[in-house]
């Protein structure tokens, strides 16, 4: 699979989500106090980003 979400625990003990494409980290979220909060972040991204427009800035 070329892309995936990963949930991990940072050094501060917070749960974060990162999105990887071809093994490159594209973005990482803020820290969440629970793993379920990180899972909700993934669900929100998947729900709201589908079909998002692209804006090219000069």
Biopython code that builds the backbone (N, CA, C, O; Angstrom):
import numpy as np
from Bio.PDB.StructureBuilder import StructureBuilder

atoms = [
    (1, "UNK", "N", (0.845, -1.178, 0.000)),
    (1, "UNK", "CA", (0.000, 0.000, 0.000)),
    (1, "UNK", "C", (0.891, 1.243, 0.000)),
    (1, "UNK", "O", (1.827, 1.330, 0.794)),
    (2, "UNK", "N", (0.617, 2.173, -0.856)),
    (2, "UNK", "CA", (1.444, 3.361, -0.999)),
    (2, "UNK", "C", (1.184, 4.401, 0.082)),
    (2, "UNK", "O", (2.046, 5.241, 0.341)),
    (3, "UNK", "N", (0.015, 4.363, 0.718)),
    (3, "UNK", "CA", (-0.294, 5.371, 1.731)),
    (3, "UNK", "C", (-0.995, 4.731, 2.927)),
    (3, "UNK", "O", (-1.669, 3.707, 2.811)),
    (4, "UNK", "N", (-0.807, 5.384, 4.098)),
    (4, "UNK", "CA", (-1.436, 4.859, 5.304)),
    (4, "UNK", "C", (-1.375, 5.891, 6.420)),
    (4, "UNK", "O", (-0.540, 6.796, 6.410)),
    (5, "UNK", "N", (-2.288, 5.733, 7.390)),
    (5, "UNK", "CA", (-2.253, 6.479, 8.636)),
    (5, "UNK", "C", (-1.540, 5.616, 9.668)),
    (5, "UNK", "O", (-1.697, 4.395, 9.675)),
    (6, "UNK", "N", (-0.767, 6.240, 10.531)),
    (6, "UNK", "CA", (-0.122, 5.541, 11.635)),
    (6, "UNK", "C", (-0.461, 6.267, 12.928)),
    (6, "UNK", "O", (-0.395, 7.495, 12.981)),
    (7, "UNK", "N", (-0.820, 5.530, 13.963)),
    (7, "UNK", "CA", (-1.013, 6.086, 15.293)),
    (7, "UNK", "C", (0.200, 5.678, 16.118)),
    (7, "UNK", "O", (0.569, 4.504, 16.162)),
    (8, "UNK", "N", (0.817, 6.664, 16.772)),
    (8, "UNK", "CA", (1.988, 6.367, 17.583)),
    (8, "UNK", "C", (1.967, 7.218, 18.845)),
    (8, "UNK", "O", (1.221, 8.193, 18.931)),
    (9, "UNK", "N", (2.771, 6.854, 19.806)),
    (9, "UNK", "CA", (2.891, 7.592, 21.055)),
    (9, "UNK", "C", (4.211, 8.356, 21.030)),
    (9, "UNK", "O", (5.276, 7.775, 20.818)),
    (10, "UNK", "N", (4.124, 9.680, 21.251)),
    (10, "UNK", "CA", (5.343, 10.499, 21.215)),
    (10, "UNK", "C", (6.083, 10.434, 22.553)),
    (10, "UNK", "O", (5.645, 9.747, 23.476)),
    (11, "UNK", "N", (7.196, 11.148, 22.654)),
    (11, "UNK", "CA", (8.026, 11.112, 23.864)),
    (11, "UNK", "C", (7.306, 11.664, 25.088)),
    (11, "UNK", "O", (7.631, 11.308, 26.221)),
    (12, "UNK", "N", (6.320, 12.541, 24.855)),
    (12, "UNK", "CA", (5.556, 13.132, 25.962)),
    (12, "UNK", "C", (4.410, 12.229, 26.406)),
    (12, "UNK", "O", (3.691, 12.563, 27.348)),
    (13, "UNK", "N", (4.232, 11.089, 25.739)),
    (13, "UNK", "CA", (3.171, 10.157, 26.089)),
    (13, "UNK", "C", (1.835, 10.466, 25.419)),
    (13, "UNK", "O", (0.819, 9.855, 25.749)),
    (14, "UNK", "N", (1.832, 11.418, 24.474)),
    (14, "UNK", "CA", (0.602, 11.742, 23.749)),
    (14, "UNK", "C", (0.496, 10.884, 22.495)),
    (14, "UNK", "O", (1.504, 10.459, 21.930)),
    (15, "UNK", "N", (-0.730, 10.640, 22.071)),
    (15, "UNK", "CA", (-0.985, 9.837, 20.873)),
    (15, "UNK", "C", (-1.118, 10.782, 19.686)),
    (15, "UNK", "O", (-1.846, 11.773, 19.744)),
    (16, "UNK", "N", (-0.422, 10.471, 18.636)),
    (16, "UNK", "CA", (-0.423, 11.298, 17.427)),
    (16, "UNK", "C", (-0.714, 10.428, 16.215)),
    (16, "UNK", "O", (-0.549, 9.209, 16.242)),
    (17, "UNK", "N", (-1.152, 11.093, 15.152)),
    (17, "UNK", "CA", (-1.408, 10.421, 13.879)),
    (17, "UNK", "C", (-0.469, 11.028, 12.854)),
    (17, "UNK", "O", (-0.313, 12.247, 12.783)),
    (18, "UNK", "N", (0.145, 10.183, 12.073)),
    (18, "UNK", "CA", (0.909, 10.684, 10.925)),
    (18, "UNK", "C", (0.398, 9.975, 9.690)),
    (18, "UNK", "O", (-0.033, 8.823, 9.746)),
    (19, "UNK", "N", (0.452, 10.680, 8.573)),
    (19, "UNK", "CA", (0.047, 10.124, 7.288)),
    (19, "UNK", "C", (1.298, 9.950, 6.460)),
    (19, "UNK", "O", (2.076, 10.888, 6.284)),
    (20, "UNK", "N", (1.489, 8.744, 5.951)),
    (20, "UNK", "CA", (2.667, 8.443, 5.140)),
    (20, "UNK", "C", (2.247, 8.062, 3.727)),
    (20, "UNK", "O", (1.261, 7.354, 3.522)),
    (21, "UNK", "N", (3.005, 8.539, 2.776)),
    (21, "UNK", "CA", (2.814, 8.178, 1.373)),
    (21, "UNK", "C", (4.167, 7.749, 0.845)),
    (21, "UNK", "O", (5.132, 8.511, 0.901)),
    (22, "UNK", "N", (4.237, 6.530, 0.333)),
    (22, "UNK", "CA", (5.507, 5.962, -0.140)),
    (22, "UNK", "C", (6.610, 6.113, 0.909)),
    (22, "UNK", "O", (7.725, 6.525, 0.590)),
    (23, "UNK", "N", (6.296, 5.783, 2.144)),
    (23, "UNK", "CA", (7.214, 5.809, 3.289)),
    (23, "UNK", "C", (7.645, 7.212, 3.708)),
    (23, "UNK", "O", (8.474, 7.344, 4.608)),
    (24, "UNK", "N", (7.112, 8.256, 3.091)),
    (24, "UNK", "CA", (7.445, 9.630, 3.462)),
    (24, "UNK", "C", (6.318, 10.207, 4.317)),
    (24, "UNK", "O", (5.146, 10.100, 3.957)),
    (25, "UNK", "N", (6.672, 10.816, 5.446)),
    (25, "UNK", "CA", (5.667, 11.442, 6.304)),
    (25, "UNK", "C", (5.188, 12.727, 5.634)),
    (25, "UNK", "O", (5.972, 13.637, 5.368)),
    (26, "UNK", "N", (3.887, 12.779, 5.369)),
    (26, "UNK", "CA", (3.286, 13.944, 4.731)),
    (26, "UNK", "C", (2.823, 14.942, 5.784)),
    (26, "UNK", "O", (3.049, 16.142, 5.635)),
    (27, "UNK", "N", (2.178, 14.465, 6.846)),
    (27, "UNK", "CA", (1.799, 15.338, 7.956)),
    (27, "UNK", "C", (1.643, 14.529, 9.230)),
    (27, "UNK", "O", (1.521, 13.305, 9.210)),
    (28, "UNK", "N", (1.652, 15.256, 10.338)),
    (28, "UNK", "CA", (1.445, 14.673, 11.659)),
    (28, "UNK", "C", (0.487, 15.585, 12.422)),
    (28, "UNK", "O", (0.531, 16.806, 12.268)),
    (29, "UNK", "N", (-0.367, 14.996, 13.235)),
    (29, "UNK", "CA", (-1.365, 15.772, 13.972)),
    (29, "UNK", "C", (-0.807, 16.257, 15.306)),
    (29, "UNK", "O", (0.315, 15.934, 15.698)),
    (30, "UNK", "N", (-1.628, 17.038, 15.978)),
    (30, "UNK", "CA", (-1.352, 17.429, 17.358)),
    (30, "UNK", "C", (-1.424, 16.187, 18.233)),
    (30, "UNK", "O", (-1.858, 15.132, 17.771)),
    (31, "UNK", "N", (-1.009, 16.296, 19.479)),
    (31, "UNK", "CA", (-1.075, 15.171, 20.395)),
    (31, "UNK", "C", (-2.450, 15.047, 21.037)),
    (31, "UNK", "O", (-3.098, 16.049, 21.340)),
    (32, "UNK", "N", (-2.884, 13.818, 21.240)),
    (32, "UNK", "CA", (-4.159, 13.522, 21.890)),
    (32, "UNK", "C", (-3.874, 12.734, 23.156)),
    (32, "UNK", "O", (-2.918, 11.961, 23.211)),
    (33, "UNK", "N", (-4.707, 12.928, 24.177)),
    (33, "UNK", "CA", (-4.483, 12.245, 25.450)),
    (33, "UNK", "C", (-4.849, 10.765, 25.402)),
    (33, "UNK", "O", (-4.393, 9.979, 26.232)),
    (34, "UNK", "N", (-5.683, 10.388, 24.417)),
    (34, "UNK", "CA", (-6.081, 8.979, 24.305)),
    (34, "UNK", "C", (-5.927, 8.495, 22.865)),
    (34, "UNK", "O", (-5.946, 9.280, 21.917)),
    (35, "UNK", "N", (-5.776, 7.205, 22.735)),
    (35, "UNK", "CA", (-5.676, 6.593, 21.405)),
    (35, "UNK", "C", (-6.989, 6.770, 20.647)),
    (35, "UNK", "O", (-6.988, 6.920, 19.426)),
    (36, "UNK", "N", (-8.110, 6.754, 21.371)),
    (36, "UNK", "CA", (-9.406, 6.939, 20.707)),
    (36, "UNK", "C", (-9.516, 8.346, 20.112)),
    (36, "UNK", "O", (-10.163, 8.525, 19.081)),
    (37, "UNK", "N", (-8.900, 9.335, 20.741)),
    (37, "UNK", "CA", (-8.884, 10.685, 20.180)),
    (37, "UNK", "C", (-8.133, 10.718, 18.862)),
    (37, "UNK", "O", (-8.548, 11.398, 17.924)),
    (38, "UNK", "N", (-7.036, 9.993, 18.787)),
    (38, "UNK", "CA", (-6.269, 9.909, 17.540)),
    (38, "UNK", "C", (-7.082, 9.206, 16.452)),
    (38, "UNK", "O", (-7.043, 9.604, 15.288)),
    (39, "UNK", "N", (-7.814, 8.167, 16.836)),
    (39, "UNK", "CA", (-8.651, 7.456, 15.856)),
    (39, "UNK", "C", (-9.767, 8.354, 15.343)),
    (39, "UNK", "O", (-10.111, 8.301, 14.163)),
    (40, "UNK", "N", (-10.339, 9.182, 16.224)),
    (40, "UNK", "CA", (-11.377, 10.122, 15.791)),
    (40, "UNK", "C", (-10.801, 11.157, 14.821)),
    (40, "UNK", "O", (-11.492, 11.592, 13.899)),
    (41, "UNK", "N", (-9.555, 11.548, 15.021)),
    (41, "UNK", "CA", (-8.903, 12.486, 14.102)),
    (41, "UNK", "C", (-8.810, 11.872, 12.704)),
    (41, "UNK", "O", (-9.073, 12.549, 11.711)),
    (42, "UNK", "N", (-8.443, 10.614, 12.626)),
    (42, "UNK", "CA", (-8.363, 9.928, 11.332)),
    (42, "UNK", "C", (-9.740, 9.896, 10.674)),
    (42, "UNK", "O", (-9.870, 10.183, 9.484)),
    (43, "UNK", "N", (-10.761, 9.549, 11.447)),
    (43, "UNK", "CA", (-12.123, 9.484, 10.906)),
    (43, "UNK", "C", (-12.566, 10.850, 10.383)),
    (43, "UNK", "O", (-13.209, 10.935, 9.336)),
    (44, "UNK", "N", (-12.231, 11.901, 11.094)),
    (44, "UNK", "CA", (-12.595, 13.253, 10.679)),
    (44, "UNK", "C", (-11.887, 13.639, 9.383)),
    (44, "UNK", "O", (-12.500, 14.214, 8.483)),
    (45, "UNK", "N", (-10.610, 13.326, 9.293)),
    (45, "UNK", "CA", (-9.849, 13.635, 8.079)),
    (45, "UNK", "C", (-10.451, 12.891, 6.896)),
    (45, "UNK", "O", (-10.679, 13.483, 5.841)),
    (46, "UNK", "N", (-10.707, 11.606, 7.062)),
    (46, "UNK", "CA", (-11.261, 10.809, 5.972)),
    (46, "UNK", "C", (-12.637, 11.319, 5.547)),
    (46, "UNK", "O", (-12.970, 11.292, 4.362)),
    (47, "UNK", "N", (-13.415, 11.771, 6.484)),
    (47, "UNK", "CA", (-14.775, 12.229, 6.213)),
    (47, "UNK", "C", (-14.796, 13.589, 5.518)),
    (47, "UNK", "O", (-15.598, 13.806, 4.610)),
    (48, "UNK", "N", (-13.931, 14.494, 5.932)),
    (48, "UNK", "CA", (-14.002, 15.867, 5.466)),
    (48, "UNK", "C", (-13.058, 16.224, 4.315)),
    (48, "UNK", "O", (-13.220, 17.284, 3.711)),
    (49, "UNK", "N", (-12.104, 15.396, 4.001)),
    (49, "UNK", "CA", (-11.119, 15.758, 2.990)),
    (49, "UNK", "C", (-11.456, 15.196, 1.611)),
    (49, "UNK", "O", (-10.960, 15.701, 0.604)),
    (50, "UNK", "N", (-12.275, 14.178, 1.553)),
    (50, "UNK", "CA", (-12.619, 13.577, 0.272)),
    (50, "UNK", "C", (-13.134, 14.649, -0.693)),
    (50, "UNK", "O", (-14.124, 15.322, -0.405)),
    (51, "UNK", "N", (-12.487, 14.799, -1.794)),
    (51, "UNK", "CA", (-12.912, 15.767, -2.799)),
    (51, "UNK", "C", (-12.510, 17.204, -2.499)),
    (51, "UNK", "O", (-13.033, 18.133, -3.115)),
    (52, "UNK", "N", (-11.585, 17.399, -1.556)),
    (52, "UNK", "CA", (-11.150, 18.758, -1.228)),
    (52, "UNK", "C", (-10.501, 19.398, -2.455)),
    (52, "UNK", "O", (-9.745, 18.739, -3.168)),
    (53, "UNK", "N", (-10.792, 20.674, -2.704)),
    (53, "UNK", "CA", (-10.203, 21.343, -3.862)),
    (53, "UNK", "C", (-8.714, 21.622, -3.670)),
    (53, "UNK", "O", (-8.216, 21.663, -2.545)),
    (54, "UNK", "N", (-8.030, 21.807, -4.763)),
    (54, "UNK", "CA", (-6.628, 22.169, -4.726)),
    (54, "UNK", "C", (-6.510, 23.639, -5.116)),
    (54, "UNK", "O", (-7.080, 24.071, -6.118)),
    (55, "UNK", "N", (-5.775, 24.396, -4.326)),
    (55, "UNK", "CA", (-5.572, 25.819, -4.604)),
    (55, "UNK", "C", (-4.083, 26.032, -4.841)),
    (55, "UNK", "O", (-3.262, 25.692, -3.989)),
    (56, "UNK", "N", (-3.737, 26.582, -5.975)),
    (56, "UNK", "CA", (-2.344, 26.851, -6.292)),
    (56, "UNK", "C", (-2.037, 28.310, -5.959)),
    (56, "UNK", "O", (-2.703, 29.226, -6.440)),
    (57, "UNK", "N", (-1.030, 28.502, -5.137)),
    (57, "UNK", "CA", (-0.619, 29.839, -4.721)),
    (57, "UNK", "C", (0.673, 30.224, -5.420)),
    (57, "UNK", "O", (1.576, 29.400, -5.567)),
    (58, "UNK", "N", (0.757, 31.439, -5.839)),
    (58, "UNK", "CA", (1.990, 31.906, -6.514)),
    (58, "UNK", "C", (3.051, 32.330, -5.549)),
    (58, "UNK", "O", (4.134, 32.743, -5.964)),
]
sb = StructureBuilder()
sb.init_structure("model")
sb.init_model(0)
sb.init_chain("A")
sb.init_seg("    ")
for serial, (resi, resn, name, xyz) in enumerate(atoms, 1):
    if name == "N":
        sb.init_residue(resn, " ", resi, " ")
    sb.init_atom(name, np.array(xyz, "f"), 0.0, 1.0, " ", f" {name:<3s}", serial, name[0])
structure = sb.get_structure()
